[in-house]
Amino acid sequence: MQNVLSAFKVFQSRKMMALLLLGFSSGLPLFLTSRTLQAWMTVAGVDLTSIGLFSLVALPYSFKFLWSPLLDRYTLPFLGRRRGWLIVIQVALLLAIALMSQQNPAVSLRLLALNAILIAFLSASQDIAVDAYRTDVLEPLEMGAGVGIYVLGYRIALLATGSLALILADRLPWPIVYLVISSLMIVGMITTFWAPEPTNQVAAPPSLAQAVILPFQDFFQRQGLMAGLTILVFICFYRFGDALTGNMMTPFLLQLGFTQTEIGAVQGGLGLVATILGALVGGAVISKIGIHRALWIMGFFQASSNLTYFALAQAGQSTIMMIAAINVDNFCAGLAISALTAFLMSLCDARFSATQYALLSSLFAISRDLFSAPAGKLAEVMGWPLFFFFTFLAALPALALLPVFAPWNPRTTLPRPGSD
């Protein structure tokens, strides 16, 4: 019991509280340009084709690496290299979200779309700054815990802008709802002033051209060409099996006979809690065993969790097994998210952590979406039981790459890239 409690002591610091609140600030804008905005548009009588096209406003999240070098190269004359950018972006986000209260979906979709794109751009920029700050402020053995606490704040924000916003919209006009939510950005702004400055201060790249080129050169110089390429392949495929499963989860459960209410209640309720717990437990464990060992252990748990859906496919419509499968899957996904995100942060040089983290995380996101696209065809050809067994097997090749760059060895605290 004492060992368990000591593992969670890593969360008891000012920087962890700051990351919790900055996670809330990062999560706040996401649904305001997607699910919540779709609800407003539906109530306003916008046609489904237009609502569907609004998914394109999320493109800045996928291409944020294109302007991330600007945040590495230039330092604003206040609050340090990362927090200075953060406060400017957060003020702009507050104003952009408040501006949505002046829009009317029934009158001008073009203005609404432009406003939504502005929010998505600023939100993606905030993610760049927060990710870079988190990477710079955390020591290697704190990275998993930092990810876990950040995920907790992010998920709380999604509840506020998803569930809470819809509840408020039944009682208040939608413009007032957006105005209320914009005021919550003040939480992030206060946190940015209060958050501790990273102790490892390094010089920014001397030119914008070097801010673009050096992150690539640095990565392969430190890792070596073959190990570097292996790491990039690993990032693409570490959660491959989980991506296939996630893509087909709702159709699978519906075809088994579960209602949309049952699925939504378990996934959005218990499943959300399980993901948060997994991320927090993963962070605590990483602080004890290190990132490399965590990639092995949590990757195996993530792969094995798909077998719970294999069992559910064999059993049929069993509510108990459905609840167990979703919660085991989400808990193990939380573990894997902590391990992978901590690993991505450990690869970044503090001189250009904004660019390197944005590139690595974008590589993971784009490959996840591309590689999961054939999931429907695979399920159709194989049938559900064999499909879920295949998703278990699909997770194993990435684990086989670990000895190349993350050997199972005694925990060591390595110096951060870019530190003296």
ABEGO torsion letter per residue (X at the ends): XAAAAAAAAAABBAAAAAAAAAAAAAAAAAAAABAAAAAAAAAAGBBAAAAAAAAAAAAAAAAAAAAAAAAAABBBABGEAAAAAAAAAAAAAAAAAAAAAABBAAABAAAAAAAAAAAAAAAAAAAAAAAAAAAAABBAAAAAAAAAAAAAAAAAAAAAABAAAAAAAAABBAAAAAAAAAAAAAAAAAAAAABBBBABBBBBBABAAAAAAAAAAAAAAAAEAAAAAAAAAAAAAAAAAAAAAAAAAAAAAAAAGBBAAAAAAAAABAAAAAAAAAAAAAAAAAAAAEAAAAAAAAAAAAAAAAAAAAAAAAAEBBAAAAAAAAAAAAAAAAAAAAAAAAAAAAABBAAAAAAAAAAAAAAAAAAAAAAAAAAAAAAAAAEAAAAAAAAAAAAAAAAAAAAAABBBBBBBBBBBBGBX
